[in-house]
């Protein structure tokens, strides 16, 4: 009787061991703790594939003014969109050759929302923006962004195959854009050497002269609808910068590179 009582716990332990080991006599495989779970298969027709949307130009989604100290804005009166000069550089200068290389200043590619630009090779180094209306343009080009970050400019190709021109040049841009939402906005113009911004035929930021990289800004009250823009710039050396940013007034964290597509 004592032998039977001892055998019972041993029998129970043997049964538990057999149940744990399975009928094959081997332990079930263990999954390492750092192995990711295998996803269950998705039947054909049940999965939805979403293609990520990529901005047309990633520079337009960056806040470039983080950490930059801007001076007191220059107030500007509301603009009357009915008073606009004709600034269609494309038709007026169709005989001027297109640039032959792509740069941050522009290229020969024309998009539906492109702004027109003219390139001028200057005979000397001016100390202020020259009267570009009296100078024959060397090239015409197009751009969708004013986003020439600080850089050592490689230059525009020379018309006759000579050395690229990366000093003593000027550019003039002009075009139109649409304000989708009327309101108060701030524009920030950054340039190395001189620049001048006009909106609806009126100079609103004058950043002219020979100087290092300098920010100037102005606040605007814009009506919705069409407006015109013109931007002049010159560089005496290959160290260049020309950038235009926009933000809703009082919201510098929302600053974006200006383009005809920007809306808030």
C-alpha positions as CSV (number, residue, x, y, z in Angstrom):
1,X,0.0,0.0,0.0
2,X,2.9,2.4,0.8
3,X,4.5,1.6,-2.6
4,X,1.2,2.5,-4.5
5,X,1.0,5.9,-2.7
6,X,4.5,6.8,-3.8
7,X,3.9,5.7,-7.4
8,X,0.9,8.0,-7.9
9,X,2.8,11.4,-7.8
10,X,5.4,9.9,-10.1
11,X,2.7,8.8,-12.6
12,X,1.2,12.3,-12.5
13,X,4.6,13.9,-13.1
14,X,5.2,11.6,-16.1
15,X,1.8,12.5,-17.6
16,X,2.5,16.3,-17.3
17,X,5.9,15.9,-18.9
18,X,4.4,13.9,-21.8
19,X,1.7,16.6,-22.3
20,X,4.3,19.4,-22.4
21,X,6.6,17.6,-24.8
22,X,3.9,16.5,-27.2
23,X,3.5,13.1,-28.9
24,X,6.7,13.6,-30.9
25,X,8.9,13.8,-27.7
26,X,10.5,17.2,-28.6
27,X,10.0,20.6,-27.0
28,X,8.0,23.2,-29.0
29,X,10.2,25.8,-30.7
30,X,10.7,29.0,-28.7
31,X,10.5,32.5,-30.4
32,X,13.3,34.8,-29.4
33,X,12.2,37.9,-27.5
34,X,13.6,40.3,-30.2
35,X,12.0,38.6,-33.2
36,X,9.2,40.7,-34.7
37,X,5.9,38.9,-35.1
38,X,5.0,37.7,-38.6
39,X,2.0,39.5,-40.0
40,X,-1.0,37.5,-41.0
41,X,-1.4,37.2,-44.8
42,X,-3.8,39.6,-46.4
43,X,-6.2,38.0,-49.0
44,X,-5.9,39.4,-52.5
45,X,-8.3,42.3,-53.1
46,X,-8.6,43.2,-49.4
47,X,-5.4,45.4,-49.2
48,X,-5.4,49.1,-49.9
49,X,-2.2,50.5,-51.3
50,X,-1.6,54.2,-50.6
51,X,1.1,56.1,-52.5
52,X,2.7,58.8,-50.3
53,X,2.4,62.3,-51.5
54,X,5.7,64.1,-52.1
55,X,5.8,67.9,-52.2
56,X,6.7,69.4,-55.5
57,X,9.8,70.9,-53.9
58,X,10.8,69.9,-50.4
59,X,12.4,73.4,-49.9
60,X,8.8,74.8,-49.7
61,X,8.0,72.8,-46.5
62,X,10.9,73.9,-44.3
63,X,10.9,76.7,-41.8
64,X,14.1,78.6,-42.8
65,X,13.9,81.3,-40.2
66,X,14.3,79.2,-37.1
67,X,16.9,81.0,-35.0
68,X,17.1,84.1,-37.3
69,X,16.5,87.5,-35.7
70,X,14.5,89.8,-37.9
71,X,14.2,93.5,-37.5
72,X,11.1,95.6,-37.0
73,X,8.8,95.1,-40.0
74,X,8.2,97.9,-42.4
75,X,4.4,98.5,-42.6
76,X,2.9,98.6,-46.1
77,X,-0.6,99.9,-47.1
78,X,-3.2,97.5,-48.5
79,X,-2.7,96.8,-52.2
80,X,-5.2,97.5,-54.9
81,X,-5.1,94.5,-57.2
82,X,-6.7,96.5,-60.0
83,X,-3.4,98.5,-60.4
84,X,-0.9,96.1,-61.9
85,X,1.8,96.6,-64.5
86,X,2.2,94.1,-67.4
87,X,5.2,91.9,-66.5
88,X,5.1,89.1,-69.0
89,X,8.7,88.6,-69.7
90,X,8.1,85.5,-71.7
91,X,6.4,87.1,-74.7
92,X,8.3,90.3,-74.5
93,X,11.7,88.6,-74.7
94,X,11.0,85.5,-76.7
95,X,14.0,86.1,-79.0
96,X,16.4,86.0,-76.0
97,X,18.1,82.5,-75.8
98,X,17.2,80.2,-72.9
99,X,19.8,79.3,-70.3
100,X,21.7,76.2,-71.1
101,X,22.3,74.9,-67.6
102,X,20.1,74.4,-64.6
103,X,20.9,76.4,-61.4
104,X,19.0,77.4,-58.3
105,X,18.3,80.7,-60.1
106,X,16.3,79.0,-62.8
107,X,16.3,76.7,-65.8
108,X,14.9,76.4,-69.3
109,X,11.9,74.3,-68.0
110,X,8.6,76.1,-68.2
111,X,5.8,74.9,-65.9
112,X,2.2,76.2,-65.7
113,X,3.0,78.2,-62.6
114,X,6.5,79.3,-63.5
115,X,7.8,82.9,-63.1
116,X,9.9,84.4,-65.9
117,X,13.4,85.5,-65.4
118,X,16.1,87.4,-67.3
119,X,19.9,87.0,-66.8
120,X,22.2,90.0,-67.4
121,X,26.0,89.7,-67.7
122,X,27.3,93.0,-66.3
123,X,30.5,94.7,-67.6
124,X,31.7,95.6,-64.2
125,X,30.9,95.2,-60.5
126,X,28.2,97.7,-59.4
127,X,27.6,98.9,-55.9
128,X,23.9,99.0,-56.4
129,X,21.3,97.4,-58.6
130,X,21.8,98.8,-62.2
131,X,19.0,100.0,-64.4
132,X,18.3,96.7,-66.0
133,X,15.9,98.2,-68.5
134,X,18.9,99.7,-70.2
135,X,20.9,96.5,-70.4
136,X,20.5,93.7,-73.0
137,X,19.7,90.4,-71.3
138,X,22.0,87.5,-72.0
139,X,19.5,84.7,-71.2
140,X,15.9,84.1,-70.2
141,X,14.9,81.4,-67.7
142,X,12.0,80.2,-65.5
143,X,11.6,79.3,-61.8
144,X,8.9,78.2,-59.4
145,X,10.8,79.3,-56.2
146,X,13.0,82.1,-55.0
147,X,15.2,79.7,-53.1
148,X,18.9,80.3,-53.8
149,X,20.5,79.4,-50.5
150,X,23.9,80.7,-49.4
151,X,26.4,79.0,-51.8
152,X,29.4,79.4,-54.0
153,X,27.7,79.8,-57.3
154,X,29.2,77.7,-60.2
155,X,27.8,80.1,-62.8
156,X,25.7,80.4,-65.9
157,X,27.1,78.8,-69.0
158,X,28.8,81.3,-71.3
159,X,26.9,81.8,-74.7
160,X,30.0,81.0,-76.7
161,X,31.4,78.2,-74.7
162,X,33.7,80.2,-72.5
163,X,34.1,80.1,-68.7
164,X,30.8,80.1,-66.8
165,X,29.8,83.5,-65.5
166,X,29.5,83.4,-61.7
167,X,30.4,87.1,-60.9
168,X,29.1,90.5,-62.0
169,X,25.6,89.4,-63.1
170,X,22.0,90.3,-62.3
171,X,18.7,88.6,-62.6
172,X,15.1,90.0,-62.9
173,X,12.1,87.9,-62.2
174,X,8.4,88.8,-62.9
175,X,5.1,87.0,-62.9
176,X,1.8,86.7,-61.2
177,X,0.4,84.7,-58.3
178,X,-3.0,84.2,-56.6
179,X,-3.8,84.9,-52.9
180,X,-6.2,82.1,-52.0
181,X,-7.1,83.6,-48.6
182,X,-7.2,87.3,-47.9
183,X,-5.4,88.4,-44.7
184,X,-2.2,89.8,-43.1
185,X,1.1,88.3,-44.2
186,X,4.8,88.8,-43.7
187,X,7.4,88.5,-46.4
188,X,11.1,88.0,-45.7
189,X,13.7,88.8,-48.4
190,X,17.2,87.4,-47.8
191,X,20.1,88.3,-50.2
192,X,23.9,88.4,-50.4
193,X,24.4,91.7,-52.4
194,X,21.5,93.8,-53.5
195,X,17.8,92.8,-54.1
196,X,14.6,94.6,-54.5
197,X,11.0,93.2,-54.3
198,X,7.9,94.8,-55.9
199,X,4.3,93.7,-55.4
200,X,1.6,95.0,-57.7
201,X,4.0,97.5,-59.1
202,X,5.2,99.0,-55.8
203,X,8.6,98.5,-54.2
204,X,7.9,96.8,-50.8
205,X,11.3,95.6,-49.7
206,X,14.5,97.3,-50.7
207,X,17.6,95.2,-49.8
208,X,20.0,97.0,-52.2
209,X,23.7,97.6,-52.0
210,X,26.9,95.6,-51.5
211,X,26.5,93.6,-48.3
212,X,26.7,90.2,-46.7
213,X,23.7,88.0,-46.3
214,X,20.9,90.3,-45.0
215,X,17.3,89.7,-44.1
216,X,14.6,92.5,-44.6
217,X,10.9,92.0,-44.2
218,X,7.6,93.8,-44.5
219,X,4.0,93.1,-43.5
220,X,1.1,93.2,-45.9
221,X,-2.7,93.1,-46.0
222,X,-3.6,91.2,-49.1
223,X,-6.9,90.8,-50.9
224,X,-7.7,87.5,-52.4
225,X,-7.2,87.0,-56.1
226,X,-4.4,87.8,-58.6
227,X,-1.3,89.9,-57.8
228,X,2.0,90.6,-59.6
229,X,5.5,90.2,-58.3
230,X,8.9,91.4,-59.5
231,X,12.3,90.7,-58.0
232,X,15.7,92.1,-59.0
233,X,19.1,90.9,-57.8
234,X,22.8,91.4,-58.5
235,X,26.0,89.7,-57.4
236,X,29.5,90.9,-57.7
237,X,31.1,87.6,-56.4
238,X,30.4,83.9,-56.6
239,X,29.1,84.0,-52.9
240,X,25.4,84.3,-53.5
241,X,22.0,84.1,-51.8
242,X,18.5,85.1,-52.8
243,X,15.5,83.7,-50.9
244,X,12.0,84.9,-50.3
245,X,9.9,83.6,-47.5
246,X,6.2,84.1,-46.5
247,X,4.2,83.5,-43.3
248,X,0.9,84.6,-41.9
249,X,1.6,87.7,-39.8
250,X,2.5,86.9,-36.3
251,X,3.2,83.2,-37.0
252,X,6.9,82.9,-37.9
253,X,6.8,79.1,-37.2
254,X,4.7,78.7,-40.3
255,X,7.2,80.4,-42.6
256,X,7.6,78.8,-46.0
257,X,9.6,79.5,-49.1
258,X,7.4,81.8,-51.2
259,X,6.0,80.4,-54.4
260,X,2.9,80.9,-56.5
261,X,1.6,77.7,-54.9
262,X,1.9,78.6,-51.3
263,X,-1.3,79.0,-49.3
264,X,-2.2,79.0,-45.7
